[in-house]
Amino acid sequence: MMSQGPGLITYQSRSFFSYPIQITCRTLKSSQSAHHFSLMTPAKPKQIHLRLPPPKSDQTHQYKPQAKNQDDGIPIDDVKIIAKFKTRHNYIRVLEVSRRADHPFAGSRLLLLDSPGNIHSISFLFKSLTNTYFDVFATLPPILPPGPVGILGFGAGSTARLMLELYPELIIHGWELDPSVIAVGREYFGLGRLEKQYPDRLCIYIGNALKASIKNRFAGILVDLFCKGSLIPELQDANTWQKLRKRLRKGGRIMVNVGGSCVEAEDERREGKVVMEETLKAMHRVFGDKLFVLNLGSRKDDSSLALTGELAVPDLDAWKKALPPSFKGYVDMWVPFHG
């Protein structure tokens, strides 16, 4: 969420690493044009933390924290808002962070949706890895049967970009409800280039992701569905997971961003941790002991991912071998969900 405080702005992300993004100085207020901004006086201090711990791995290619203190912010001179407008479904903002910034987001573009300001996509100019939950999503293909992957909640394509680069045979079908989000992805996040580069491997659809289906079903499904700053209510219904499971091939799996305490919804009654727990319980009613959770931090404002299917020791070892070195540690972070 974009929170206003004395000399800072904080943006909430769904399940990022352990650095608060605090844009220091003043709050940004839009003027008559959606692309021009004036400054106003801030109010109501609040901080939202973005966290994803580095994977536990013996590999040398691990994420290394920046030298800058994690409580420091990004100077306003290092941040530029390059798009800001409202659509039927979203309040869209595109933020660009200077490469000069002493912060883990330096050199990135961020896609913020909804009034709370959840970060739905991130891209860097000179690197593919994001050190966010999008990297965890990209570990899924090696443990899937052959076949296409569905991304429900496509955003600007952060997960798709990683997966297309890592897995040369993979075909992706992505669903996004708001056509303006796809348009922003094409204009500001290189999605148009990605579509031209992989015309036979990337298909994007505008519409309700919960109705997503393809001929012969999916090998895997990634679920990243938020609305008004919260997991959509359908995900707390076991019937939703029954329907999604039926769209999987034999041996197929689902990986889900289930949010958590760090997620702040527009509706105060949709408290992030409670909604996460309700979602996991609904999944557990369908998948039973074949449900695992990866926690993205160690503090009270954590969030998590969920994964369906079996995870036996031989499978874990094979999974690690199929992943890039910087991803191997994520395999060890999954634990069974016991309801």
Secondary structure by P-SEA (a helix, b strand, c coil): cccccccbbbbbcccccccccccccbbbbbcccccbbbbbbbcbbbbbbbbbccccccccccccccccccccccccccccccccccccccbbbbbbbbcccccccccbbbbbccccccccccccccccccccaaaaaaaccccccbbbbbbccccccaaaaaaaaacccbbbbbbbccaaaaaaaacccaaaaaaaaccccbbbbbcccccccccccccbbbbbcccccccccccccaaaaaaaaaacccccbbbbcccccccccccccccaaaaaaaaaaaaaaaccccbbbbbccccccccbbbbbccccaaaaaaaaaacccccccccccbbbbcc
